[in-house]
Amino acid sequence: MNVVTESLLTPEDWVRDAVCATTSPDLFFPDHGDMETVRAAKRICASCPVRTECAEYAIRTNQTYGIWGGMAPKTLRAERRTV
């Protein structure tokens, strides 16, 4: 396995401290327009100690779907343009 492949399979260190690690992933990847689920995910993110790292990861890796660091895809796209 090469370094690139290995880095894609190995989670970043901050993931082990993420509150969402003990929550159903479905909550963070809601159906389009499901604002109730989006709000629930954002509430969980608000108390997460690695929220910043999560958002930075989503921006750096161009995540286009899901709630990352308390941000929905539209917000992540806007943040990505400022980087």
HELIX and SHEET records of a PDB file:
HELIX    1   1 VAL A    3  LEU A    9  1                                   7    
HELIX    2   2 ASP A   13  ASP A   17  5                                   5    
HELIX    3   3 VAL A   19  THR A   22  5                                   4    
HELIX    4   4 PRO A   25  PHE A   28  5                                   4    
HELIX    5   5 MET A   35  ALA A   46  1                                  12    
HELIX    6   6 ARG A   51  ARG A   60  1                                  10    
HELIX    7   7 PRO A   73  THR A   82  1                                  10    
END                                                                             
